[in-house]
Amino acid sequence: MQTIVINNQKGGVGKTLLAVHIAWFLAELRASVLFIDLDGQGNSSTVLKDERRGGYAADLFETGKLDPLTPEPGITILASDGRLDAVERPGAEIMIPQFAKIAEGFDYCVVDTPPAWGWRNFAAMAVCDHLLAPVELKDFAISGVGQLIQSMKQVQQMGRGGRAINFLGLLASRFNSHSRREKENLQTLLNEFGEKMMFPGVITTRDGYEQAMSDAVPVWKIKTSGATVAGAEIRKVLATVRERITPPTTPQAEAGAV
C-alpha cells in the first residue's frame, strides 16, 4: 500500500479538493483506496458521503475501536467527527502502530489533514509514504512553507526513526494566472526552495472546481466547458501523482504475481 498525505499548515489552500480528486482518480482505475479524513471540519467526509463507510477516523486514535478493514475496489472512508479535535499525543502514539493493521491490503491510502499543526498531522506524517503540499501563492501563504518543511524534519526524527518522507513537492493551488503578484510569488518560491521542490503543474482558480465540491463529483464528470478545462488540468496533475507514488513493476514482481 502507498499512503499519500495532503498537508499544509495554512487553511484554504485546496487540500480537500486535491485529496478527494486523488481518491476518485485512483478509484476509477479499480484500485482499492482507503480515505482518512483527519480534519475536524469534515469537508472531505461530506463530499465523499456516498462512498463506502469503514468507520470513523477518530477511532484510529483509540485502541480496539476499529477492526481491520476489507479492501475492495473503490473508496472506503474513515470519516471525520467531532472527537478529532481532542486528539493529543497519547492518541497519536496509538494511531501510528495501529494504522498498518487497519489499512493492510489496500492499494492506496489518501489522508486529508487539518490546517493547524498538531498531533493528527504528526501521526499522518509518521505513517505516510508520500506527502504533497498544495500552496496558494498569496503573500502570507508562502511564509508557511518553511514551517511545513521544519515539521517534516521533526516527524522524520521523532516519529519515523530518521526514515525520510518522500516529499512530492509544493503544488501551486488556486492559482490566478492573471495575477502579476501571484506569478512573482511563484518565482519567489522557485528561487528560495528550488525547482525540485515544486510539483509540476498547477491547479488554477476555476468555477468548475467549486461546482465539483458542491455536487460531490469529480470535476471531469461535469458537462460544462469550464469544468472540461479544469478536468483536463487536474487529471494531468493526478496522473503525475500516481506515477510518482506507484512503485515500478519489476520482472520479479510480475513473476511473483503469476
C-alpha positions as a Python dict, from the first residue, in 0.01 Angstrom:
ca = {
    (1, 'M'): (0, 0, 0),
    (2, 'Q'): (111, 352, -79),
    (3, 'T'): (-3, 622, 163),
    (4, 'I'): (-16, 984, 46),
    (5, 'V'): (-82, 1268, 288),
    (6, 'I'): (-210, 1605, 171),
    (7, 'N'): (-78, 1865, 412),
    (8, 'N'): (-25, 2236, 453),
    (9, 'Q'): (-45, 2421, 779),
    (10, 'K'): (-243, 2700, 615),
    (11, 'G'): (-617, 2680, 563),
    (12, 'G'): (-797, 2743, 237),
    (13, 'V'): (-524, 2611, 6),
    (14, 'G'): (-733, 2339, -159),
    (15, 'K'): (-628, 2032, 42),
    (16, 'T'): (-973, 1875, 32),
    (17, 'L'): (-1018, 1945, -339),
    (18, 'L'): (-688, 1772, -414),
    (19, 'A'): (-736, 1482, -171),
    (20, 'V'): (-1080, 1377, -293),
    (21, 'H'): (-980, 1407, -658),
    (22, 'I'): (-677, 1184, -598),
    (23, 'A'): (-908, 926, -440),
    (24, 'W'): (-1161, 947, -725),
    (25, 'F'): (-886, 922, -985),
    (26, 'L'): (-733, 610, -827),
    (27, 'A'): (-1075, 450, -771),
    (28, 'E'): (-1157, 489, -1140),
    (29, 'L'): (-854, 269, -1207),
    (30, 'R'): (-1022, -5, -999),
    (31, 'A'): (-778, 41, -713),
    (32, 'S'): (-884, -10, -352),
    (33, 'V'): (-847, 329, -183),
    (34, 'L'): (-871, 398, 188),
    (35, 'F'): (-952, 764, 256),
    (36, 'I'): (-889, 903, 605),
    (37, 'D'): (-1038, 1242, 692),
    (38, 'L'): (-841, 1382, 986),
    (39, 'D'): (-981, 1734, 953),
    (40, 'G'): (-1241, 1810, 1220),
    (41, 'Q'): (-1430, 2026, 972),
    (42, 'G'): (-1515, 1709, 781),
    (43, 'N'): (-1533, 1862, 434),
    (44, 'S'): (-1390, 1551, 268),
    (45, 'S'): (-1638, 1335, 458),
    (46, 'T'): (-1921, 1548, 327),
    (47, 'V'): (-1800, 1533, -33),
    (48, 'L'): (-1743, 1155, -10),
    (49, 'K'): (-2066, 1088, 180),
    (50, 'D'): (-2187, 831, -75),
    (51, 'E'): (-1869, 623, -64),
    (52, 'R'): (-1829, 304, 138),
    (53, 'R'): (-1800, 378, 512),
    (54, 'G'): (-1538, 194, 712),
    (55, 'G'): (-1587, 378, 1040),
    (56, 'Y'): (-1454, 698, 1192),
    (57, 'A'): (-1104, 839, 1174),
    (58, 'A'): (-1110, 927, 1543),
    (59, 'D'): (-1124, 556, 1626),
    (60, 'L'): (-770, 518, 1490),
    (61, 'F'): (-652, 705, 1799),
    (62, 'E'): (-811, 463, 2046),
    (63, 'T'): (-701, 101, 2093),
    (64, 'G'): (-950, -160, 1980),
    (65, 'K'): (-1203, 78, 1831),
    (66, 'L'): (-1155, -40, 1471),
    (67, 'D'): (-1127, -386, 1321),
    (68, 'P'): (-907, -438, 1013),
    (69, 'L'): (-1089, -320, 705),
    (70, 'T'): (-1161, -532, 398),
    (71, 'P'): (-1013, -375, 84),
    (72, 'E'): (-1250, -352, -211),
    (73, 'P'): (-1221, -168, -543),
    (74, 'G'): (-1329, 192, -495),
    (75, 'I'): (-1314, 421, -193),
    (76, 'T'): (-1358, 324, 171),
    (77, 'I'): (-1368, 625, 401),
    (78, 'L'): (-1287, 670, 768),
    (79, 'A'): (-1497, 979, 825),
    (80, 'S'): (-1441, 1284, 1042),
    (81, 'D'): (-1637, 1355, 1355),
    (82, 'G'): (-1612, 1599, 1647),
    (83, 'R'): (-1379, 1378, 1850),
    (84, 'L'): (-1083, 1452, 1621),
    (85, 'D'): (-1021, 1797, 1765),
    (86, 'A'): (-949, 1639, 2104),
    (87, 'V'): (-665, 1412, 1982),
    (88, 'E'): (-347, 1457, 2187),
    (89, 'R'): (-6, 1291, 2196),
    (90, 'P'): (-115, 959, 2353),
    (91, 'G'): (-371, 917, 2076),
    (92, 'A'): (-111, 982, 1808),
    (93, 'E'): (116, 722, 1965),
    (94, 'I'): (-170, 469, 1943),
    (95, 'M'): (-254, 555, 1584),
    (96, 'I'): (96, 514, 1442),
    (97, 'P'): (135, 135, 1505),
    (98, 'Q'): (-238, 68, 1466),
    (99, 'F'): (-263, 221, 1120),
    (100, 'A'): (-83, -60, 933),
    (101, 'K'): (-313, -327, 1080),
    (102, 'I'): (-629, -136, 991),
    (103, 'A'): (-522, -43, 638),
    (104, 'E'): (-339, -360, 534),
    (105, 'G'): (-425, -479, 184),
    (106, 'F'): (-543, -153, 30),
    (107, 'D'): (-366, -36, -284),
    (108, 'Y'): (-359, 327, -171),
    (109, 'C'): (-443, 540, 129),
    (110, 'V'): (-518, 912, 96),
    (111, 'V'): (-514, 1127, 410),
    (112, 'D'): (-668, 1474, 434),
    (113, 'T'): (-528, 1673, 728),
    (114, 'P'): (-630, 1974, 939),
    (115, 'P'): (-484, 2318, 863),
    (116, 'A'): (-325, 2372, 1205),
    (117, 'W'): (-22, 2177, 1324),
    (118, 'G'): (-99, 1921, 1592),
    (119, 'W'): (-83, 1554, 1680),
    (120, 'R'): (-312, 1447, 1395),
    (121, 'N'): (-70, 1599, 1144),
    (122, 'F'): (221, 1442, 1329),
    (123, 'A'): (61, 1096, 1314),
    (124, 'A'): (-30, 1134, 947),
    (125, 'M'): (326, 1225, 852),
    (126, 'A'): (462, 946, 1070),
    (127, 'V'): (274, 677, 873),
    (128, 'C'): (285, 825, 524),
    (129, 'D'): (496, 719, 229),
    (130, 'H'): (446, 1041, 32),
    (131, 'L'): (349, 1398, 114),
    (132, 'L'): (207, 1657, -124),
    (133, 'A'): (155, 2018, -20),
    (134, 'P'): (-87, 2239, -212),
    (135, 'V'): (8, 2603, -163),
    (136, 'E'): (-165, 2926, -256),
    (137, 'L'): (55, 3195, -399),
    (138, 'K'): (-69, 3469, -168),
    (139, 'D'): (193, 3658, 32),
    (140, 'F'): (108, 3509, 371),
    (141, 'A'): (63, 3154, 241),
    (142, 'I'): (421, 3143, 117),
    (143, 'S'): (551, 3224, 463),
    (144, 'G'): (420, 2887, 589),
    (145, 'V'): (629, 2675, 353),
    (146, 'G'): (936, 2688, 575),
    (147, 'Q'): (726, 2582, 873),
    (148, 'L'): (597, 2282, 678),
    (149, 'I'): (949, 2170, 590),
    (150, 'Q'): (1059, 2204, 954),
    (151, 'S'): (759, 1995, 1064),
    (152, 'M'): (857, 1722, 818),
    (153, 'K'): (1210, 1714, 959),
    (154, 'Q'): (1071, 1696, 1313),
    (155, 'V'): (846, 1400, 1231),
    (156, 'Q'): (1126, 1219, 1049),
    (157, 'Q'): (1343, 1243, 1360),
    (158, 'M'): (1080, 1189, 1632),
    (159, 'G'): (816, 972, 1466),
    (160, 'R'): (994, 778, 1191),
    (161, 'G'): (1333, 689, 1336),
    (162, 'G'): (1507, 901, 1076),
    (163, 'R'): (1321, 744, 782),
    (164, 'A'): (1264, 1012, 519),
    (165, 'I'): (925, 1117, 388),
    (166, 'N'): (905, 1120, 9),
    (167, 'F'): (811, 1483, -39),
    (168, 'L'): (636, 1509, -375),
    (169, 'G'): (659, 1887, -369),
    (170, 'L'): (469, 2213, -344),
    (171, 'L'): (172, 2226, -580),
    (172, 'A'): (56, 2575, -678),
    (173, 'S'): (-315, 2568, -596),
    (174, 'R'): (-597, 2812, -661),
    (175, 'F'): (-353, 2993, -883),
    (176, 'N'): (-475, 3312, -1051),
    (177, 'S'): (-287, 3308, -1379),
    (178, 'H'): (-383, 3671, -1443),
    (179, 'S'): (-228, 3796, -1119),
    (180, 'R'): (116, 3952, -1159),
    (181, 'R'): (167, 3926, -783),
    (182, 'E'): (100, 3552, -779),
    (183, 'K'): (337, 3498, -1070),
    (184, 'E'): (603, 3688, -877),
    (185, 'N'): (535, 3478, -567),
    (186, 'L'): (570, 3160, -772),
    (187, 'Q'): (910, 3281, -887),
    (188, 'T'): (998, 3361, -525),
    (189, 'L'): (919, 3002, -428),
    (190, 'L'): (1135, 2872, -709),
    (191, 'N'): (1422, 3099, -609),
    (192, 'E'): (1402, 3014, -240),
    (193, 'F'): (1332, 2640, -246),
    (194, 'G'): (1445, 2533, -593),
    (195, 'E'): (1266, 2381, -888),
    (196, 'K'): (1292, 2029, -744),
    (197, 'M'): (1069, 2132, -453),
    (198, 'M'): (786, 2233, -688),
    (199, 'F'): (538, 1976, -814),
    (200, 'P'): (488, 2003, -1192),
    (201, 'G'): (163, 2165, -1297),
    (202, 'V'): (-82, 2396, -1123),
    (203, 'I'): (-443, 2397, -1012),
    (204, 'T'): (-588, 2727, -1120),
    (205, 'T'): (-887, 2916, -985),
    (206, 'R'): (-1187, 2786, -1181),
    (207, 'D'): (-1561, 2773, -1112),
    (208, 'G'): (-1563, 2409, -1220),
    (209, 'Y'): (-1372, 2307, -908),
    (210, 'E'): (-1620, 2482, -679),
    (211, 'Q'): (-1906, 2310, -858),
    (212, 'A'): (-1734, 1973, -825),
    (213, 'M'): (-1709, 2012, -449),
    (214, 'S'): (-2070, 2129, -426),
    (215, 'D'): (-2200, 1845, -645),
    (216, 'A'): (-1970, 1588, -482),
    (217, 'V'): (-1843, 1456, -816),
    (218, 'P'): (-1507, 1467, -995),
    (219, 'V'): (-1474, 1786, -1194),
    (220, 'W'): (-1420, 1588, -1516),
    (221, 'K'): (-1775, 1450, -1487),
    (222, 'I'): (-1935, 1795, -1505),
    (223, 'K'): (-2058, 1881, -1854),
    (224, 'T'): (-1961, 2245, -1886),
    (225, 'S'): (-1680, 2396, -2089),
    (226, 'G'): (-1511, 2541, -1780),
    (227, 'A'): (-1526, 2207, -1596),
    (228, 'T'): (-1386, 2030, -1902),
    (229, 'V'): (-1080, 2256, -1894),
    (230, 'A'): (-1046, 2207, -1518),
    (231, 'G'): (-1080, 1830, -1557),
    (232, 'A'): (-801, 1814, -1812),
    (233, 'E'): (-583, 2033, -1590),
    (234, 'I'): (-624, 1831, -1271),
    (235, 'R'): (-612, 1490, -1439),
    (236, 'K'): (-267, 1580, -1570),
    (237, 'V'): (-159, 1659, -1214),
    (238, 'L'): (-318, 1338, -1081),
    (239, 'A'): (-153, 1121, -1344),
    (240, 'T'): (183, 1256, -1230),
    (241, 'V'): (90, 1191, -866),
    (242, 'R'): (3, 830, -945),
    (243, 'E'): (323, 784, -1142),
    (244, 'R'): (530, 911, -851),
    (245, 'I'): (358, 712, -576),
    (246, 'T'): (322, 378, -758),
    (247, 'P'): (626, 151, -726),
    (248, 'P'): (761, 44, -1065),
    (249, 'T'): (668, -305, -1175),
    (250, 'T'): (973, -531, -1183),
    (251, 'P'): (1016, -864, -1360),
    (252, 'Q'): (1047, -1030, -1017),
    (253, 'A'): (717, -874, -903),
    (254, 'E'): (544, -985, -1222),
    (255, 'A'): (674, -1339, -1176),
    (256, 'G'): (552, -1345, -817),
    (257, 'A'): (207, -1232, -925),
    (258, 'V'): (160, -1522, -1168),
}
